Amino acid sequence: MNLKQLSHMLALSQTTVSRALNGYPEVNEETRRRVMDAAKRHGYRPNPSARRLATGKTGMIGYVLPTGAAVEIDPHFVEFLSGLGDYARSHELDLVLSPADADDQETTYRRIVANRQVDAVYISSPRPVDRRVALLNTLGIPFIVHGRSEGFGFDYPFTDIDNEGAFHEAARLLIQLGHRRLALINGDDRETFAIHRERGMRRALTASGLTLGERHICSLTMTEENGYRAARRLLEQSEPPTAIACSSLIMALGVVRAVRDLGLTIPGDLSLIAHDDVFPWLKPENFSVPLSTTRSSIRLAGARVAERLAARISGVEEGARGEVWPVDLVVRGSVAGAPA
């Protein structure tokens, strides 16, 4: 079925049908739904070249993928991409990955915008005063940041979770249980999410007259092996922590292995809380001791970023609105009162 046939069947003009299919805001929701349902039912697919000529849009979302020997693609990125891809597929959007030198991503952003290769882009793993955010704010292309940057004199659109609040509440729980020596096994502290998590933990400790000493902080790429090495370093000190907050379930696997190798127990010798991105293949309740967590789905975050990008492409969403999702604290068997 082509556009003319679909329009005739619906008794609508081809212009109205085309605008409904391409998300123009002037088409009312009832008409849009009627057109979309009919297109799906009859297997209508717009010709990509014709759509681009008619609308000036490619139907593509872009992501600049940093590459190089020092770059690791971790499961958190893949899970986020799965959520984004699920939404994009169901709304007939494509995702374009453009590889770039990790130290010069701006050149690639300028190229894809100048060539009109995509309708919108997203940024992940932002850092304070992130050069990518500063650049995209000037290039006139719709964009969303997954996470937040800091230090700008302008607002920009982002979707983030309350990392500071999550780790504040985790630390507060451990303090309430009588722990005085807390440690943090964090992600890359050049990135804003890790800065916010450390900030939240420090805020809880300060409120109780406690501190987070530098020897009780580890900032590393979030792998099982790094979790193991960090836990060994912390637990083999002369005054080891009695509780650890960990930035990832994957790192927590390494912490559990280190505790076992040292002949210690959870929660008898060590209470442990980790952040759960809700991986379908790694469930905190299935740890040898069910793991207490701060919980927020990174796959749902990916879907939400795609949804907002689609809205910005169509003009339904405008402005520089930021979203901060609350994070659940789920208490399980891995926390207990501080050992005597």
C-alpha positions in Angstrom: 0.0 0.0 0.0 1.3 3.4 -0.9 0.5 6.8 0.6 -2.1 7.6 -2.0 -4.0 4.4 -1.3 -3.7 4.8 2.5 -5.0 8.4 2.2 -8.0 7.3 0.0 -8.9 4.5 2.4 -8.9 7.0 5.4 -10.7 9.8 3.4 -7.9 12.1 4.3 -5.5 14.2 2.2 -2.1 12.8 1.5 -0.6 15.9 3.3 -2.6 15.1 6.5 -1.6 11.4 6.4 2.1 12.3 5.8 2.1 14.8 8.7 0.4 12.3 11.0 2.9 9.6 10.2 5.8 12.0 10.7 4.7 13.3 14.1 3.8 16.9 13.2 2.2 18.6 16.2 -0.6 20.3 14.3 -2.3 16.9 13.6 -4.7 16.1 16.4 -4.1 13.0 18.5 -7.2 11.2 17.4 -6.3 11.6 13.7 -2.7 10.6 14.3 -3.8 7.4 16.1 -6.2 6.5 13.4 -3.6 7.0 10.7 -0.9 5.0 12.7 -3.3 2.2 13.4 -4.3 1.9 9.7 -0.7 2.1 8.5 0.3 -0.7 10.9 -2.7 -2.8 10.0 -2.1 -2.6 6.3 1.7 -2.8 6.4 2.3 0.7 5.1 6.0 1.8 5.2 6.9 5.3 3.9 9.7 5.4 1.4 12.8 6.7 3.3 14.0 8.9 0.4 10.5 10.4 -0.2 10.1 11.0 3.5 13.4 12.9 3.7 12.5 15.0 0.7 9.0 15.7 2.1 10.0 16.4 5.7 13.7 17.2 5.7 14.1 14.4 8.3 16.1 11.2 8.1 14.3 9.2 10.8 17.6 8.6 12.4 19.0 9.2 15.9 22.8 9.6 16.2 25.4 8.6 18.8 29.1 9.4 18.6 30.8 6.3 19.9 34.3 7.0 21.4 36.9 4.5 20.3 40.5 3.7 21.0 42.7 1.4 23.1 41.6 3.0 26.4 37.8 2.7 25.6 35.8 -0.2 27.1 32.2 -0.9 26.1 30.6 -2.1 29.3 27.3 -3.9 30.0 25.8 -0.6 31.3 26.1 1.0 27.8 24.7 -2.1 26.1 21.7 -2.3 28.4 21.0 1.4 27.9 21.3 0.9 24.1 18.8 -2.0 24.3 16.2 0.2 25.8 16.8 3.0 23.4 16.7 0.5 20.5 13.4 -1.0 21.7 11.7 2.3 21.5 13.3 3.4 18.3 12.4 0.1 16.5 8.8 0.3 17.6 8.6 3.9 16.4 10.4 3.4 13.1 13.5 5.3 14.0 17.0 4.1 13.3 20.1 4.5 15.4 23.4 5.5 13.7 26.7 5.0 15.5 29.5 7.2 14.4 32.9 6.2 15.7 35.2 8.9 16.9 38.5 9.4 18.6 37.7 9.4 22.3 39.7 12.6 22.8 38.1 14.5 19.9 34.5 13.7 19.6 33.5 17.2 18.7 34.9 16.9 15.2 32.5 14.0 14.5 29.5 15.9 16.0 30.3 18.8 13.7 30.5 16.5 10.7 27.2 14.6 11.3 25.3 17.8 11.9 26.8 19.6 8.9 26.0 16.6 6.7 22.5 16.3 8.1 23.0 12.6 8.7 20.7 12.4 11.7 17.7 14.3 13.2 18.9 14.2 16.8 21.7 12.9 19.0 22.3 11.9 22.5 25.3 12.1 24.8 26.2 9.6 27.5 28.7 9.5 30.3 28.9 13.3 30.8 31.6 15.0 32.8 31.6 18.5 34.4 31.7 21.3 31.8 31.4 18.6 29.1 32.7 20.0 25.8 30.1 17.9 23.9 27.2 19.6 25.7 28.7 23.0 25.1 29.1 22.3 21.4 25.7 20.8 20.8 24.1 23.7 22.5 25.4 25.9 19.6 24.8 23.6 16.7 21.0 23.7 16.5 20.3 20.0 16.5 17.9 18.4 19.0 19.8 16.5 21.7 19.4 14.9 25.1 22.1 14.1 27.7 21.8 10.8 29.5 23.1 12.0 32.9 24.1 15.5 33.8 27.0 17.9 33.3 27.8 20.8 35.6 29.4 24.2 35.5 27.5 25.8 32.6 25.7 29.1 32.4 22.8 27.7 30.4 20.2 24.9 30.7 20.0 21.9 28.5 17.8 18.8 28.2 18.8 15.8 30.2 17.4 12.6 31.7 19.2 11.4 34.9 18.7 9.6 38.1 19.2 11.0 41.6 22.6 9.6 42.1 23.4 11.9 45.0 20.1 11.2 46.8 20.5 7.4 46.2 23.9 7.2 47.9 23.0 9.6 50.6 20.1 7.3 51.6 22.3 4.2 51.3 25.0 5.8 53.6 22.3 7.0 56.0 20.9 3.5 56.4 24.4 2.1 57.1 25.0 4.9 59.7 21.7 4.1 61.3 22.8 0.5 61.7 25.8 1.7 63.7 28.5 1.7 61.0 31.2 4.3 61.4 33.8 3.2 58.9 32.2 3.3 55.5 33.9 2.9 52.1 32.9 3.7 48.6 33.8 1.7 45.5 32.8 4.1 42.8 32.9 4.4 39.0 35.1 6.8 37.1 35.2 9.9 39.2 35.8 12.1 36.2 32.1 11.4 35.3 29.3 13.3 36.9 27.3 10.3 38.1 30.3 9.2 40.3 30.9 12.7 41.6 27.2 12.9 42.6 27.4 9.5 44.4 30.4 10.5 46.4 28.8 13.8 47.2 25.7 12.1 48.5 27.7 9.7 50.7 29.8 12.5 52.1 26.7 14.5 52.9 25.2 11.7 54.9 28.5 11.1 56.8 29.0 14.8 57.5 25.5 15.1 59.0 26.5 12.4 61.5 29.9 13.9 62.3 31.8 11.3 60.2 34.1 11.5 57.2 34.9 9.6 54.1 38.7 9.3 54.1 40.6 9.1 50.9 41.9 5.6 51.7 38.2 4.5 51.9 37.4 5.6 48.3 38.2 3.7 45.1 37.2 5.0 41.7 37.6 2.6 38.9 36.0 1.3 35.7 33.0 -0.8 36.8 34.2 -4.4 36.3 34.1 -7.5 38.5 37.9 -7.6 38.6 38.1 -4.0 39.7 35.5 -4.6 42.4 37.6 -7.5 43.7 40.9 -5.5 43.7 39.2 -2.5 45.4 37.6 -4.7 48.1 40.9 -6.5 48.8 42.7 -3.1 49.2 40.0 -1.8 51.5 39.5 -4.9 53.6 43.3 -5.6 54.1 43.8 -2.2 55.8 44.6 -2.0 59.5 41.2 -0.5 60.1 39.0 -1.9 57.4 35.5 -0.5 56.7 32.6 -2.4 58.2 30.3 -1.3 55.3 30.8 -0.6 51.6 28.6 1.2 49.1 29.3 0.0 45.5 28.4 1.8 42.3 27.5 -1.4 40.3 26.2 -4.9 40.8 29.0 -6.0 38.5 31.6 -4.6 40.9 29.7 -6.1 43.8 30.3 -9.5 42.4 34.0 -8.8 42.8 33.5 -7.5 46.4 31.7 -10.8 47.3 34.5 -12.8 45.9 37.1 -10.8 47.9 35.1 -11.2 51.1 35.0 -15.0 50.5 38.7 -15.2 49.7 39.5 -13.3 52.9 37.5 -15.7 55.1 34.9 -13.0 56.0 31.2 -13.0 55.8 28.4 -10.7 54.6 26.8 -9.2 56.6 28.6 -10.5 59.7 31.9 -8.8 58.9 30.8 -6.4 56.1 27.6 -4.8 55.1 27.2 -4.2 51.4 24.9 -2.0 49.3 25.3 -1.7 45.5 23.6 0.2 42.7 21.3 -2.0 40.6 20.8 -1.0 37.0 18.3 -3.8 36.7 20.2 -6.1 34.4 17.9 -9.0 33.4 20.8 -11.5 33.7 22.1 -10.3 37.1 19.6 -10.1 39.9 20.6 -8.9 43.4 18.2 -11.3 45.1 20.1 -14.2 43.6 23.5 -13.3 45.2 24.7 -15.8 47.8 23.4 -13.3 50.4 20.6 -11.3 48.8 22.0 -7.9 48.1 20.7 -4.5 49.3 20.5 -2.0 46.4 19.7 1.4 45.2 17.6 0.6 42.1 16.8 2.2 38.8 16.5 0.6 35.4 19.0 1.8 32.8 17.1 0.1 30.1 14.0 2.2 30.9 16.3 5.3 30.9 17.4 4.3 27.3 13.7 4.1 26.2 12.9 7.4 27.8 15.9 9.2 26.1 14.6 7.8 22.7 11.1 8.9 23.5 12.2 12.4 24.3 14.4 12.6 21.2 11.5 11.6 19.0 9.4 14.3 20.7 12.1 16.9 20.1 12.4 15.8 16.4 8.7 16.2 15.9 8.5 19.5 17.8 6.3 18.1 20.6 9.0 18.8 23.2 10.9 22.0 23.2 13.1 23.9 25.7 15.8 22.7 28.0 13.9 20.6 30.5 15.8 18.3 32.8 14.4 15.1 34.3 15.8 13.6 37.5 14.3 10.2 38.4 14.0 9.1 42.1 15.9 5.9 43.0 14.5 3.1 45.2 16.4 1.8 48.2 15.8 -1.9 48.5 16.9 -3.5 51.7 17.8 -7.2 51.7 20.0 -9.5 53.7 23.4 -8.0 52.9 23.2 -5.2 55.6 23.2 -5.6 59.4 24.4 -3.8 62.5 28.1 -2.9 62.7 30.2 -5.7 64.2 31.3 -5.2 67.7 
